[in-house]
């Protein structure tokens, strides 16, 4: 009965907002076409609102789960037309609060204690209410002001029910609409299911907040409230209460004398620091989750809230992303195409010359304008749309990255319309790349790997013996199609390079000397002999 009631509710909203106009009638089979033409929505008058606004209003009418789904869809600009994506990005969680008494019951059940023992004071009326949780102010027994985030009662069952209906709609789309496979509706629903259930776990959100706070400890860029780990559970999150100016309140920021140019540029710097220094970024940076500490107006600091959605990047994705962006700064479209193939983002058999031409066609019109007027987020969007034509696999981490960048850029230009995100980004990326490929990176790599090498050194004599025995018995063979290699360095230079690396490792990692004392002298001798044999290649110069 609950499924039937929910289905009828969805049908009524479709009729009221005439969402039947979204159906691709001409491409449907005859039975489905007749159903669309004879459906109950034909008894409702056509709305004067455009399709984007009607879709947004319909999702708001369907409640918090569909609102969240619409917010996720707004990030998939590779699938949606711009007008729909722009409209859905304005979806807000206008959700009525649930009774404070229910929040008290959930808190007491989570900790097994009366609320009067947990808190010195607890405000029954919430200070904020959203799709999956609401927030109450409280005071701990030791006098610290905190906020208590409580998951909505029964929301888990509602989400499961709505996701089942969304999955059914996705399957119907795949069955009756020939364009549906390109939109990948089942994959979108599965992505949403993962995101929404992650948001329900307050322990996960607390861990995300703790990691982000550690990354920006003592920073003048971003402040993250402290988590009170003594009062946290799956359905309850307790954090330090912060006070600041909502970043969307530009009038209040200006009245406080905040330097808007500095504030906007700091937002960009925070984004690139999270992505390229930490590989861990806040992926829900819309205005409702960001406040400003204006105690020093000339050097304002961001305050982040709501850590249910975060993104991470693997080192290989981080490296390829940075190299892609730098290649775009230089308009080296050939390198962009090659990097997409090398990274595996597009199939290995992709024609690089055709891909290069498509990227140039999509991006040259963008670069025809002054850099300060170019949207970085829109530029990435065009890149991903072009790559999709060449069967680029959807990269979830890149979708989150694009969404976050769009939020940051939109927010920055709202604060300071003349923000030149490119001028801020390019020096950051160039500095990062130098750190990754320069001498400092080499020393860091040696420092990180030296303990592992030392630990494995006692096994080296046996490995060398086995390899030499196999060579002597003719069991070891060279690869059938060896790749050409560069001409080897002279013996003197090889030994000089080896000595420099070892000296640098010992200089920058003094504790290596202590570790070496536990390794047998014979092992070191054999290891050194093997290293020399490998470096010289067994040949005379």
C-alpha positions in Angstrom: 0.0 0.0 0.0 2.9 2.4 0.8 4.3 1.8 -2.7 1.0 2.4 -4.3 0.4 5.6 -2.3 3.9 6.9 -3.3 3.4 5.9 -6.9 0.1 7.8 -7.0 1.8 10.8 -5.5 4.5 10.8 -8.1 1.9 10.4 -10.9 0.0 13.4 -9.5 3.1 15.6 -9.5 3.9 14.5 -13.1 0.4 15.6 -14.1 0.5 18.9 -12.1 3.8 20.0 -13.6 3.2 18.5 -17.0 6.4 16.4 -17.0 4.9 14.4 -19.8 6.4 16.9 -22.1 9.8 15.4 -21.2 8.8 12.0 -22.7 10.4 11.4 -26.1 7.0 10.5 -27.7 8.2 10.0 -31.3 10.9 7.5 -30.3 8.7 5.4 -28.1 7.0 2.1 -29.3 3.3 2.4 -30.2 1.9 1.1 -26.8 4.0 3.5 -24.8 3.2 6.3 -27.3 -0.5 5.7 -26.8 -0.1 5.6 -23.0 1.7 9.0 -23.1 -1.0 10.6 -25.3 -3.9 9.2 -23.3 -2.4 9.6 -19.8 -4.2 11.6 -17.1 -1.9 14.6 -17.4 -3.8 15.6 -20.6 -6.6 16.8 -18.3 -4.2 19.3 -16.6 -3.6 22.7 -18.3 -0.2 23.4 -19.8 2.0 25.5 -17.5 3.4 28.9 -18.6 6.7 28.0 -16.8 9.6 26.7 -18.8 10.6 23.0 -18.6 13.6 23.6 -16.3 11.5 25.4 -13.7 8.7 22.8 -13.9 11.2 20.0 -13.3 12.7 21.8 -10.3 9.3 22.5 -8.7 8.2 18.9 -9.3 11.3 17.5 -7.4 10.7 20.0 -4.6 7.1 18.8 -4.4 8.2 15.2 -4.2 10.2 15.8 -1.0 13.7 15.6 0.4 14.9 12.4 -1.4 14.0 13.6 -4.8 15.5 17.0 -4.0 18.8 15.3 -3.1 18.5 13.3 -6.4 18.0 16.5 -8.3 21.0 18.1 -6.7 23.1 15.1 -7.7 21.7 15.3 -11.3 22.7 18.9 -11.5 26.4 17.8 -11.3 26.0 15.5 -14.3 26.2 18.2 -16.9 27.7 15.5 -19.2 24.2 14.1 -19.3 21.8 17.1 -18.9 21.2 20.1 -21.1 22.5 23.3 -19.5 19.1 24.8 -18.8 18.1 21.7 -16.7 21.4 21.5 -14.9 21.3 25.2 -14.0 17.8 25.0 -12.7 18.5 21.8 -10.6 21.6 23.4 -9.1 19.2 25.9 -7.4 17.3 23.2 -5.5 17.2 23.9 -1.8 16.5 21.6 1.1 13.3 23.4 2.2 12.3 20.6 4.6 10.1 21.1 7.6 11.8 20.1 10.9 10.7 17.0 12.8 9.7 17.4 16.4 12.5 18.1 18.9 11.2 15.4 21.2 11.9 12.8 18.5 15.5 14.1 18.3 15.8 13.7 22.0 14.6 10.1 21.8 17.1 9.3 19.0 20.0 10.8 21.0 19.1 9.0 24.2 18.7 5.7 22.4 22.1 6.2 20.6 24.0 6.8 23.8 21.9 4.9 26.4 21.8 7.9 28.7 19.2 10.6 29.5 19.8 13.8 27.6 20.2 15.7 30.8 23.3 13.6 31.6 24.8 14.1 28.1 24.3 17.8 27.9 24.2 20.7 30.3 21.7 22.3 28.0 19.8 21.1 24.9 17.6 23.3 22.7 14.6 21.4 21.5 13.9 23.8 18.6 16.3 23.0 15.7 18.6 25.7 14.4 18.6 24.1 10.9 16.7 21.4 9.0 17.8 19.6 5.8 16.9 16.5 3.8 18.4 13.8 5.9 19.1 15.4 9.3 18.5 18.5 11.4 20.7 20.4 13.8 20.2 21.4 17.5 22.3 23.7 19.7 23.5 22.3 23.0 26.1 22.8 25.7 28.3 20.0 27.0 28.7 19.4 30.8 32.1 21.0 30.7 30.5 24.2 29.2 31.5 24.0 25.6 29.0 25.1 23.0 28.2 22.4 20.4 25.8 21.5 17.7 24.1 18.1 17.6 23.2 16.7 14.1 20.5 14.1 14.2 19.4 11.9 11.4 15.7 12.1 10.5 13.6 9.2 12.0 12.5 6.7 9.4 14.4 8.3 6.6 16.2 5.1 5.8 13.0 3.3 4.8 11.8 6.3 2.8 15.1 6.4 0.9 14.9 2.7 0.1 11.4 3.0 -1.2 12.1 6.0 -3.4 15.3 4.4 -4.8 13.3 1.3 -5.8 10.9 3.5 -7.7 13.8 5.4 -9.3 15.4 2.1 -10.4 12.1 1.0 -11.9 11.8 4.3 -13.8 15.4 3.8 -15.0 14.6 0.3 -16.3 11.5 1.6 -18.1 13.6 4.3 -19.8 16.2 1.7 -20.9 13.4 -0.5 -22.3 11.3 2.1 -24.1 13.7 4.9 -25.1 16.5 4.3 -27.5 18.5 7.3 -26.2 18.4 6.1 -22.6 21.6 4.0 -22.7 23.6 7.2 -23.5 22.2 8.8 -20.3 23.0 5.7 -18.2 20.0 6.0 -15.9 20.7 2.9 -13.8 24.3 4.1 -13.1 23.0 7.5 -12.0 20.6 5.9 -9.6 23.3 3.7 -8.2 25.6 6.7 -7.7 22.9 8.5 -5.9 22.2 5.5 -3.7 25.8 5.4 -2.5 25.9 9.1 -1.9 22.7 9.3 0.1 23.4 6.4 2.3 26.9 7.7 3.0 25.3 10.9 4.2 23.1 9.0 6.7 26.2 7.7 8.5 27.2 10.3 11.0 30.3 8.3 12.0 31.6 8.6 8.4 30.9 12.3 8.4 32.7 12.8 11.7 35.7 10.9 10.2 35.7 13.1 7.1 35.5 16.3 9.3 38.4 15.1 11.4 40.6 14.4 8.4 39.8 17.7 6.8 40.5 19.5 10.1 43.9 17.8 10.4 44.8 18.8 6.8 44.1 22.5 7.6 45.3 22.6 11.1 46.8 26.1 11.9 45.8 27.3 8.4 44.6 30.8 7.7 42.6 29.5 4.7 40.0 27.2 6.2 38.7 26.3 9.7 37.0 23.0 10.4 35.0 22.6 13.6 36.3 20.0 16.0 34.4 16.7 16.4 33.5 15.6 19.9 34.3 11.9 19.6 32.9 11.1 23.1 29.4 12.0 21.9 29.1 10.5 18.4 27.1 7.6 17.0 25.7 6.4 13.7 22.7 8.6 13.9 24.2 11.5 15.9 27.1 13.9 15.3 28.3 16.3 17.9 30.7 19.1 16.8 32.0 22.4 18.0 29.6 25.3 17.4 31.0 28.0 15.2 29.9 31.6 14.6 30.5 33.4 11.3 28.8 35.2 8.4 27.1 33.0 5.8 29.1 33.3 2.7 26.0 34.0 0.6 25.3 37.1 2.6 27.5 39.5 0.6 25.9 42.6 2.2 26.9 41.4 5.7 30.4 40.6 4.5 30.8 44.0 2.9 29.4 45.7 6.1 32.1 43.8 8.1 34.8 45.3 5.8 35.8 41.9 4.4 38.3 42.1 1.5 36.2 40.4 -1.1 39.0 39.9 -3.6 41.1 38.1 -1.0 38.1 36.0 0.1 37.3 34.9 -3.5 41.0 34.0 -4.2 41.3 32.0 -1.0 38.3 29.9 -2.0 40.2 28.9 -5.2 43.4 28.3 -3.2 41.5 26.0 -0.8 40.1 24.0 -3.6 43.5 23.4 -5.3 45.2 22.8 -2.0 42.7 20.0 -1.2 43.0 18.4 -4.6 46.7 18.7 -5.3 48.2 18.7 -1.8 45.9 16.4 0.1 43.9 14.5 -2.6 41.0 14.8 -0.3 38.4 17.5 -0.8 35.1 18.8 0.5 32.7 18.0 -2.3 29.6 19.8 -1.1 30.8 23.4 -0.9 27.6 25.2 -1.7 26.8 28.5 0.1 24.7 26.8 2.8 27.8 24.9 4.0 30.3 27.8 4.1 30.7 30.6 6.6 33.3 33.3 6.9 35.4 34.3 10.0 35.6 38.0 9.5 37.5 38.8 12.8 40.4 39.9 10.5 38.6 41.5 7.5 41.8 41.9 5.5 42.6 38.2 6.0 39.2 36.4 6.2 39.0 32.7 6.7 36.6 30.1 5.5 34.6 27.9 7.9 33.4 24.6 6.4 30.3 22.6 7.5 28.6 19.4 6.5 31.1 16.8 5.5 28.8 14.0 4.3 30.2 14.2 0.8 33.9 14.2 0.2 36.0 13.3 -2.8 39.4 11.6 -3.1 41.9 11.3 -6.0 44.3 8.5 -6.6 47.9 9.7 -7.3 47.7 8.7 -10.9 44.4 10.7 -11.4 45.9 13.6 -9.6 49.0 13.6 -11.8 47.1 13.2 -15.1 44.6 15.9 -14.1 47.4 18.4 -13.3 49.2 17.7 -16.5 45.9 18.0 -18.5 45.2 21.4 -17.0 48.7 22.7 -17.6 48.5 21.4 -21.2 45.2 23.3 -21.6 46.8 26.5 -20.3 49.4 26.1 -23.1 46.7 25.0 -25.6 48.6 21.8 -26.3 45.6 19.8 -27.3 47.8 16.9 -28.6 49.1 16.3 -25.1 45.6 16.5 -23.7 44.5 13.8 -26.1 47.5 11.6 -25.4 47.1 12.0 -21.6 43.4 10.9 -21.8 44.5 7.7 -23.6 47.5 7.1 -21.3 45.4 7.5 -18.2 42.8 5.0 -19.4 40.0 7.6 -19.3 39.3 6.8 -23.0 39.9 3.5 -24.8 43.4 2.6 -25.8 42.4 2.3 -29.5 41.2 5.9 -29.7 42.5 7.8 -32.7 44.6 10.5 -31.0 44.5 12.8 -34.0 40.7 12.7 -34.2 40.4 13.2 -30.4 42.8 16.2 -30.6 40.8 17.8 -33.4 37.5 17.4 -31.4 39.1 18.9 -28.3 40.4 21.9 -30.3 37.0 22.4 -31.9 35.3 22.5 -28.5 37.8 24.6 -26.6 39.2 27.2 -29.0 36.0 29.3 -28.9 36.3 29.4 -25.1 39.9 30.7 -25.3 38.8 33.4 -27.8 37.7 35.4 -24.7 39.9 37.0 -22.0 41.0 34.4 -19.5 39.3 36.4 -16.7 35.9 35.9 -18.4 36.3 32.1 -19.0 34.5 29.8 -16.7 37.0 27.1 -15.5 34.1 24.8 -14.6 32.4 25.3 -18.0 35.7 24.6 -19.7 36.1 21.2 -17.8 32.4 20.5 -18.7 33.1 20.9 -22.4 36.2 18.7 -22.1 34.3 15.9 -20.4 31.4 16.2 -23.0 33.9 15.9 -25.8 35.6 12.9 -24.2 32.2 11.2 -23.8 31.9 11.2 -27.6 35.0 9.0 -27.6 33.5 6.6 -25.1 35.2 8.1 -22.0 34.1 6.1 -19.0 32.4 8.2 -16.3 35.0 8.9 -13.5 33.1 9.4 -10.3 36.0 11.2 -8.7 36.1 13.6 -11.6 32.3 14.2 -11.5 32.6 15.3 -7.9 35.7 17.4 -8.7 33.8 19.2 -11.5 30.8 19.8 -9.2 33.0 21.2 -6.5 34.9 23.4 -9.0 31.7 24.8 -10.3 30.5 25.6 -6.8 33.9 27.3 -5.9 34.0 29.3 -9.1 30.4 30.4 -8.9 30.9 31.4 -5.3 34.1 33.2 -6.0 32.6 35.3 -8.8 29.6 36.1 -6.7 31.9 37.5 -4.1 34.3 39.2 -6.5 33.0 39.4 -10.2 36.5 40.1 -11.6 38.0 36.9 -10.1 40.5 35.4 -12.5 40.5 31.8 -11.5 43.1 30.9 -14.2 45.6 33.4 -12.9 45.3 31.8 -9.4 45.4 28.2 -10.7 48.2 28.2 -13.2 51.1 29.2 -10.8 49.7 26.7 -8.2 49.8 23.9 -10.8 53.2 24.8 -12.1 54.6 24.9 -8.6 53.0 21.6 -7.8 54.4 19.9 -11.0 57.9 21.2 -10.1 57.7 19.6 -6.7 56.6 16.3 -8.2 59.3 15.9 -10.8 62.2 17.9 -9.2 65.1 16.8 -6.9 62.9 17.4 -3.8 60.5 14.7 -5.1 63.4 12.3 -5.8 64.7 12.7 -2.2 61.2 12.3 -0.8 60.7 9.1 -2.8 64.0 7.7 -1.5 63.2 8.6 2.1 59.8 6.9 1.8 61.1 3.7 0.2 64.5 3.3 2.0 63.0 1.6 5.1 61.3 -1.0 2.8 64.5 -1.5 0.8 66.5 -2.0 4.1 63.8 -4.5 5.4 64.0 -6.5 2.2 67.8 -6.5 2.0 68.4 -9.8 3.9 66.5 -11.6 1.1 68.7 -10.1 -1.7 71.6 -12.7 -1.5 69.2 -15.6 -2.1 67.4 -13.7 -4.9 70.7 -12.9 -6.6 71.9 -16.5 -6.3 68.7 -17.8 -7.8 68.7 -15.4 -10.7 72.4 -16.1 -11.5 71.7 -19.9 -11.3 68.7 -19.5 -13.7 70.9 -17.5 -16.1 73.6 -20.1 -15.9 71.2 -22.9 -16.6 69.6 -21.0 -19.5 66.2 -20.7 -17.7 66.0 -16.9 -17.9 65.2 -15.4 -21.2 64.8 -11.9 -22.5 61.4 -10.6 -23.5 60.3 -11.5 -27.0 59.8 -7.9 -28.1 62.1 -5.8 -26.0 61.4 -2.0 -26.2 64.2 0.2 -27.3 66.0 1.8 -24.4 68.1 4.9 -24.1 71.8 4.7 -24.4 73.3 3.8 -21.0 75.3 6.3 -19.1 79.0 5.9 -18.6 80.2 3.7 -15.7 81.6 6.7 -13.8 78.4 8.7 -14.1 76.3 5.7 -13.0 78.4 5.2 -9.9 78.4 8.9 -9.2 74.6 9.0 -9.5 74.2 6.0 -7.2 76.5 7.6 -4.6 74.6 10.8 -4.7 71.3 9.1 -4.2 72.6 7.0 -1.2 74.3 10.1 0.3 71.1 12.1 -0.1 69.0 9.4 1.5 71.3 9.1 4.5 71.6 12.8 4.9 67.8 13.4 4.8 66.8 10.3 6.7 69.3 10.0 9.6 67.5 7.1 11.2 68.5 4.9 8.3 71.9 4.5 9.9 70.3 2.9 13.0 68.2 0.6 10.7 71.4 -0.4 8.8 73.0 -1.7 12.0 70.5 -4.5 12.3 71.3 -5.8 8.7 74.2 -8.3 8.4 77.3 -7.0 6.8 77.4 -9.8 4.3 73.9 -8.8 3.1 75.0 -5.2 2.5 78.1 -6.4 0.6 76.0 -8.6 -1.7 73.4 -5.9 -2.1 76.1 -3.4 -3.1 77.6 -5.9 -5.6 74.2 -6.6 -7.1 73.5 -2.9 -7.4 76.8 -2.3 -9.1 76.1 -5.2 -11.5 72.7 -3.8 -12.4 73.9 -0.2 -12.9 76.8 -1.2 -15.1 74.6 -3.7 -17.0 77.5 -6.2 -16.9 79.3 -4.3 -19.6 82.5 -2.4 -20.0 82.4 1.2 -21.2 
